[in-house]
C-alpha cells in the first residue's frame, strides 16, 4: 500500500518511518573502472533516490505527529569513506557509493529539519571494556522503543511490555521488532588504567617456555576479572599479544600488581617482552590512546564461552592451552576477551542473556583466513575453512567445556546445535515471545530465534519450510 493510499484512508500522522529499501545484485560487483553506468543508476534509484521519494511523501504525516517523529534509514558499513580499506577486497563499490550518498542526504535533512529525529545505520555489538565493572550491554538497557511487524509503536521496559524487553535484551533482538531507539544506563569514570604486553618464541625462548608463560597469564584471569579488569589478547604460533588490558576505576599501580605474576615469570625466565602501562582520566583518552583498530571481517570464525572453573587449576588450564594450541597449529589465530559478569544484572531485572555468561571468564574467538590473500568472493575456499571450524576445531573446545555455550555474535554460523549454544535454556521462551509480537515471522536472521522455519533455496530465495 502506498503512502498516498494510507494518508486519506487510514492515518493523518506518522510517528516513525523506517526506510529499508536496498539492493546489491552480484551482477553489479565491479571495480570503479569496470562499473556499468546503467547498473549504477539502477542501484542508486533504489538505495538512494527512494529515500528522497519516501521523505517527500511522508513529510506532512511526520509533521503532523503528536510525539517527536523519527525517520530511520538503513545504511551499511560498505558506505565508509574514512575506513574503506577493509571493504576493498569485496566488490561493493556501487552499493557502497549508493549508501554513502544516502548517509549524506540523511545528515543533510537532519540539519534542515531540526524538529525531526533522523538516524541511519543500525545497532552494533559494543566493546566489552567496562563489562567487569558495569555488566554486559544488555544489562545496562533501561528501555527499548520498537515498531512491530504489525506496525505498532511500542515501548518495552521492565514494567511495560516486559516480555518483549526481556527478549530484546540479548535474545537476538532484531528478530522480534524493528528497534528504533534504546535508553541505557550511563556511568561516570574518573580514571582508567591500560596496559599492553607482547612476547614471542625465539632462539632463547623455547615453545615449552613460551607456553608456560601463556599458562601463567591464563591462571591469573579469574583474579583479574574479579578485580574489574577486561582484556583482549591474541595467540598465534609463537606469538602472544595482550592488547590491551583495561581496568576502569583502578590506578596503574593496582593494575601493575595484578599483572605481577605474569611479569615476574617473564623476568625470572629471561623472556624478553614489550610492556607499556598508562593511566588516563577519561575513558575516551584511554580508548584512543591504547586500543588498536582490528579488522576481523577477513576471517571465518568460531567461538566458545570458557567457564572460570576451567582456569582455576594448573591441570585444567594446561588442557585448555593444549586445545587452543591445536587451533593455532592448524593455521588459526585465537583471540580471547576476558571478563567477569557474574554479579549482573545487579538491579534484579531479568533479561535473556545466555545464563552461561554469568559463569564465564573468557570469550574465545578463533579464525581461519584464506591465504595468501583474503577474498570474500572465493566461496569454495571460505566454505572449506568454515567446515574445518565446524567439524575439526570446535569439537576440541566443546569436548573441554560440554556445559558451556557460545556468544551469538562471534560464533560459528554453521553450528548444528545453534539453538542450545546461542540461546541455552532461554530459547523456548524467546520463541513464544517472537510468536506473540511477530506472528507471521516477518523478521528473519540466520540462527535468529525462529529462523529454522525458513530455508534458503539454491537460487538464494528465502522460503518457508512448510
Buried (B, 14 or more C-beta within 10 A) or exposed (E): EEBEEBBEEEEEBBBBBBBEBBEBEEEBBBEEEEBEEEBBEBBBBBBBBBBEEBBEBBBEBBEBBEEEBBBBBBBBBBBBEEEBEBBEBBBBBBBBBBBBBBBEBBEEBBEEBEEBBBBBBEEEEEBBBBBBBBBBBBBBBEBBBBBBBEEEBBBBBBEEBEBBBBBBBBBBBBBBBBBBBBEEEEEEBEBBBBBBBBBBBEEEBEEEBBBBBBBBBBBBBBEBBBBBBBBBBBBBBBBBBBBBBBBBBBEBEBBBEBBEBBBEBBEEBEBEBEBEBBBBEEBEBBBEEBBEEEEEBBBBBBBBBBBBEBBEEEEBBBEBBEBBBBBBEBBBBBBBBBBBBBEBBEEEBEBBBBEBBBBBBBBBBBBBBBEEEBEBEBEEBBEEBBEBBBEEBBEBBBEBBEEBBBBBEBBBBBBEEBBEBBBBEBBEBBBEBBBBBBEEBEBBBEBBBBBEEBEEEEEEEEEEEE
